[in-house]
Structure formats: structure tokens, C-alpha cells
Amino acid sequence: MSINEAADLQPVAIEPIDLEQADLEQAAFEPVPIESSGTESSDAESIDTEPIIRAALTINHLNVDPLNAAPVAAQRHVSRRTAERFIAVHVGRSGEVAGGMSQVVNGYLAHSFVDFDLRMVPSRDGSGGLRAAGVAASAFLKLLRLANPKRTVVVAHLSQGGSFAREGALLALAHVRGFATVAQLHGSSFADFARTRPRLVGSVLRCADVVLTLSAQSHTAASEFVPGERVVLVPNAVADGIVRQIENVVVFGGAVSKRKGVDILVAAWKRLAPQHPLWKLVIAGPIADQPTEPLAGAQFVGPLSHAALMEMLERSAIAVMPSRDEAMPMFILEAMARTNCVVATSVGGVPAVLAGGVGVLVEPGDVDALEAALHRAMTDAPWRAKKADLARSAFETTYSAAAVFPRIERSWTTALDRRSNRVAKKYRPGSRTRTQQP
């Protein structure tokens, strides 16, 4: 069944929800005032989520028209389980937007999954104020109109701050409506955010049948709120690159910010540039809190399209990411897929990605260590080539779509199974919430 056909199904009547048993705490969902840096990597735009959350918490019985949005992808495989296709509805942000979360979603939408068709419900577009509230409200209405909970899983892409409140509210709505739900965590500072906002985080994660995390740290933090078997550590996946002529280029890709360590990179390059006049540093990304400055042998190119950045990585020899804080940066995985020697800092999930000599790790904020690592990569060609080959091999075995996407799809199937168990338990004989047969 195609997505268009699925969208034309008659809506199913959702069983009444006992909100006390739904395990939602309204007080935990107050809006989170966050200052936006203007880049997706911060995921910090503020939005008034109270109307959305209030509606999510008061829905008790719905029988509404199905979602009639156009499908994002219409793969027509035959499901391994039944002849009828499943649907994964992704809630968040996609498109040509800087930031790892959008690229993860874009990768899903471009892939042909075996058992699932995909839809996208945008809940934000980078705007603020009334426009942002309108986008979120539109997502809320689309989830209200969503039908067929037995075959549909809702995947909310969450970061810390305002994103967690907004997309978390939409996840709660899907849960209350009886859909299978997956919370996919992207934020680089999720563990810290969970410590400061435990009620909010706990209320959202308890609405998820499966929680996907990118790092061991996030996995541990999420497991404090829900049973450990519901939390799954799955890496991001990236598309393959193509072979181009390699040049003496070092590439940084990301927000030009202190969090990404651009100040440390600039300090190190000022020392390196006079020694390596045949090498060039390219800093690509939107300007955040680090001003650009004239830099010998270097160029600030501003934000690039994703395709342009990938083409640059296909030509570069070295990729550098001296961040002070990360979860699992897509830029590093994309550089590995394009056979770069990767130099990065020991933060978040990066050490696990670059373990076993796959890349070069330095401590965050250490100019001397970053300078030494880049110097060796630029001067020792056999060593650099070995690192690049190891990175490419690690990509193929662990971070390619072929390696990761079957695991992602299994998590969606698991969510559907747990939703079925949840409904069966709720309506078995003797249950105090049993009001009608499902």
C-alpha cells in the first residue's frame, strides 16, 4: 500500500484515554524560555507550547479526518510482516537546513525502507514568534487528523531546550491518541538538560515506546527516566560519497561558534599557516558567536548547501571538529564516508566513533594539541592515508545506511509491538480503564 492509499483510509476511533494512567504531568510541560543563536545546532528557539500541550492533555476521544498531507516518499515494497505497509511519521525539521538533526531526517526521507513508508510533519522552520507558533500549531492539527494507530508510529526528533518542550508536546499528543511513539534524542547537552529539567524530560520520555540515543552518556541519562530496555543506542547514518581528486585542504563544517571550538582552530591555524603555505583551511558554516577575521591561508565561506559541503569533503584531505560539546556530529561521519583524516575532540560520542585509531582525538580547548595533530596530518602523508582508510572502513561497517537503517526500522517495529501490548493490557478483562473493546 502506498502512502497516498494509506492516507485515504477511514479514520479509526481511538479508545478513551485515562489521563491519570497516561502518565503525563501538565506542570512539567511549561514553555522553556531559551535564547536562540539563529542556528539549528542550538535547537533553542523559544515557543509558546502551552496551547499545544493543554490540548494534548485534554483529548479523551477522537474520530477525525485522516491526515491528507502529500507523502514525502512512496516506496512500494511488500512488507515482510503483511501486505499492508507501515507508516513512520517524523515530527521535527528537515530540508536544506544547517544542522545534524535535519540531515538525519533528510537521510531517512531519501531512503527506501523495507516495511515503512515515511511522512514528514514539520513542527518548526527556524522562524520565531507568531510564525513559529503557527508551524507548531499546524503540526498539532496534523497529528490530530492522523489515523490508523495500529500501523503508524510517530517519531519525534528532540533536542534540549525549546525543542524538547515543543516536539515533546507533540509526542505526548501522539501517545495520548494511542499511537506507537519513538523519541529520538539529538541534543549535544541532553544529559545536562535532563539534570536541570527532570520533570519535563521524564514526562516526555515516558510517552515513548522506544527512546533512541546517540551516545552512551545520553543513553545513561535517558535510562534514569524509563526502563533501560526501552532505550536504544543507535548511531547516525550518512550517505556515501564519491571519489574526487584529493587536495591539500582542511575543512571545518558547523556553526562558527565557541561551542564548536572555532576560536581554538583559528589560534592553532595562525601557528600552522606560515609552516604550510601549500595547505588551505576552509571554515564553512553560519556565523554564531565567533566573528570572522582575516586569516592567512584560510577562508570563511559562510553557510553552504549540504551538497556543496559534501563536495568539499570529497576533495579535502583532513576534516577538523574541535568542539567543546557534541553528541554525535554528522560532519565527522560525513567526513569519514568521504575518506578524510579526521581530527576532533574527546567530547560526547566522538571518542566512540574515532576509537581504535579511526581518527585523531585531542582534548577540547587545547590549542597545542590541536596544532600538533593537524601538523602531523599535514606532513605525514602515509599516516594520514592510513587514518583516512580506517575512517572509511569504520563508516562502511558501522555508520553507513546499510548498517544503521535496518536497526532504525527495527526500533519502529518494536514501538508498534509495544503499543499493541499497551492497548491489550489496557483493555484486558479486569482492567479499570476498560470501557470498550479495541
Secondary structure in CASP SS format (residue, H / E / C, confidence):
PFRMAT SS
TARGET T0000
AUTHOR 0000-0000-0000
METHOD secondary structure of the structure
MODEL  1
M C 1.00
S C 1.00
I H 1.00
N H 1.00
E H 1.00
A H 1.00
A H 1.00
D C 1.00
L C 1.00
Q C 1.00
P C 1.00
V C 1.00
A C 1.00
I C 1.00
E C 1.00
P C 1.00
I C 1.00
D C 1.00
L C 1.00
E C 1.00
Q C 1.00
A C 1.00
D C 1.00
L C 1.00
E C 1.00
Q H 1.00
A H 1.00
A H 1.00
F H 1.00
E C 1.00
P C 1.00
V C 1.00
P C 1.00
I C 1.00
E C 1.00
S C 1.00
S C 1.00
G C 1.00
T C 1.00
E H 1.00
S H 1.00
S H 1.00
D C 1.00
A C 1.00
E C 1.00
S C 1.00
I C 1.00
D C 1.00
T C 1.00
E H 1.00
P H 1.00
I H 1.00
I H 1.00
R H 1.00
A H 1.00
A H 1.00
L H 1.00
T H 1.00
I C 1.00
N C 1.00
H C 1.00
L C 1.00
N C 1.00
V C 1.00
D C 1.00
P C 1.00
L C 1.00
N C 1.00
A C 1.00
A C 1.00
P C 1.00
V C 1.00
A C 1.00
A C 1.00
Q C 1.00
R C 1.00
H C 1.00
V C 1.00
S C 1.00
R C 1.00
R C 1.00
T C 1.00
A C 1.00
E C 1.00
R C 1.00
F E 1.00
I E 1.00
A E 1.00
V E 1.00
H E 1.00
V E 1.00
G E 1.00
R C 1.00
S C 1.00
G C 1.00
E C 1.00
V C 1.00
A C 1.00
G C 1.00
G H 1.00
M H 1.00
S H 1.00
Q H 1.00
V H 1.00
V H 1.00
N H 1.00
G H 1.00
Y H 1.00
L H 1.00
A H 1.00
H C 1.00
S C 1.00
F C 1.00
V C 1.00
D C 1.00
F E 1.00
D E 1.00
L E 1.00
R E 1.00
M E 1.00
V E 1.00
P E 1.00
S C 1.00
R C 1.00
D C 1.00
G C 1.00
S C 1.00
G C 1.00
G H 1.00
L H 1.00
R H 1.00
A H 1.00
A H 1.00
G H 1.00
V H 1.00
A H 1.00
A H 1.00
S H 1.00
A H 1.00
F H 1.00
L H 1.00
K H 1.00
L H 1.00
L H 1.00
R C 1.00
L C 1.00
A C 1.00
N C 1.00
P C 1.00
K C 1.00
R C 1.00
T E 1.00
V E 1.00
V E 1.00
V E 1.00
A E 1.00
H E 1.00
L E 1.00
S C 1.00
Q C 1.00
G C 1.00
G H 1.00
S H 1.00
F H 1.00
A H 1.00
R H 1.00
E H 1.00
G H 1.00
A H 1.00
L H 1.00
L H 1.00
A H 1.00
L H 1.00
A H 1.00
H H 1.00
V H 1.00
R C 1.00
G C 1.00
F C 1.00
A E 1.00
T E 1.00
V E 1.00
A E 1.00
Q E 1.00
L E 1.00
H C 1.00
G C 1.00
S C 1.00
S C 1.00
F H 1.00
A H 1.00
D H 1.00
F H 1.00
A H 1.00
R H 1.00
T H 1.00
R C 1.00
P H 1.00
R H 1.00
L H 1.00
V H 1.00
G H 1.00
S H 1.00
V H 1.00
L H 1.00
R C 1.00
C C 1.00
A C 1.00
D C 1.00
V E 1.00
V E 1.00
L E 1.00
T E 1.00
L C 1.00
S C 1.00
A H 1.00
Q H 1.00
S H 1.00
H H 1.00
T H 1.00
A H 1.00
A H 1.00
S H 1.00
E C 1.00
F C 1.00
V C 1.00
P C 1.00
G H 1.00
E H 1.00
R H 1.00
V E 1.00
V E 1.00
L E 1.00
V C 1.00
P C 1.00
N C 1.00
A C 1.00
V E 1.00
A C 1.00
D C 1.00
G C 1.00
I C 1.00
V C 1.00
R C 1.00
Q C 1.00
I C 1.00
E C 1.00
N C 1.00
V E 1.00
V E 1.00
V E 1.00
F E 1.00
G E 1.00
G C 1.00
A C 1.00
V E 1.00
S C 1.00
K C 1.00
R C 1.00
K C 1.00
G C 1.00
V H 1.00
D H 1.00
I H 1.00
L H 1.00
V H 1.00
A H 1.00
A H 1.00
W H 1.00
K H 1.00
R H 1.00
L H 1.00
A H 1.00
P H 1.00
Q H 1.00
H C 1.00
P C 1.00
L C 1.00
W C 1.00
K E 1.00
L E 1.00
V E 1.00
I E 1.00
A E 1.00
G C 1.00
P C 1.00
I E 1.00
A C 1.00
D C 1.00
Q C 1.00
P C 1.00
T C 1.00
E C 1.00
P C 1.00
L C 1.00
A C 1.00
G C 1.00
A E 1.00
Q E 1.00
F E 1.00
V E 1.00
G E 1.00
P C 1.00
L C 1.00
S C 1.00
H H 1.00
A H 1.00
A H 1.00
L H 1.00
M H 1.00
E H 1.00
M H 1.00
L H 1.00
E H 1.00
R H 1.00
S C 1.00
A C 1.00
I E 1.00
A E 1.00
V E 1.00
M E 1.00
P C 1.00
S C 1.00
R C 1.00
D C 1.00
E C 1.00
A C 1.00
M C 1.00
P C 1.00
M H 1.00
F H 1.00
I H 1.00
L H 1.00
E H 1.00
A H 1.00
M H 1.00
A H 1.00
R C 1.00
T C 1.00
N C 1.00
C E 1.00
V E 1.00
V E 1.00
A E 1.00
T E 1.00
S C 1.00
V C 1.00
G C 1.00
G C 1.00
V H 1.00
P H 1.00
A H 1.00
V H 1.00
L C 1.00
A H 1.00
G H 1.00
G H 1.00
V C 1.00
G C 1.00
V E 1.00
L E 1.00
V E 1.00
E C 1.00
P C 1.00
G C 1.00
D C 1.00
V H 1.00
D H 1.00
A H 1.00
L H 1.00
E H 1.00
A H 1.00
A H 1.00
L H 1.00
H H 1.00
R H 1.00
A H 1.00
M H 1.00
T H 1.00
D C 1.00
A H 1.00
P H 1.00
W H 1.00
R H 1.00
A H 1.00
K H 1.00
K H 1.00
A H 1.00
D H 1.00
L H 1.00
A H 1.00
R H 1.00
S H 1.00
A H 1.00
F H 1.00
E H 1.00
T H 1.00
T H 1.00
Y H 1.00
S E 1.00
A H 1.00
A H 1.00
A H 1.00
V H 1.00
F H 1.00
P H 1.00
R H 1.00
I H 1.00
E H 1.00
R H 1.00
S H 1.00
W H 1.00
T H 1.00
T H 1.00
A H 1.00
L H 1.00
D H 1.00
R H 1.00
R H 1.00
S H 1.00
N H 1.00
R H 1.00
V H 1.00
A H 1.00
K H 1.00
K H 1.00
Y H 1.00
R C 1.00
P C 1.00
G C 1.00
S C 1.00
R C 1.00
T C 1.00
R C 1.00
T C 1.00
Q C 1.00
Q C 1.00
P C 1.00
END
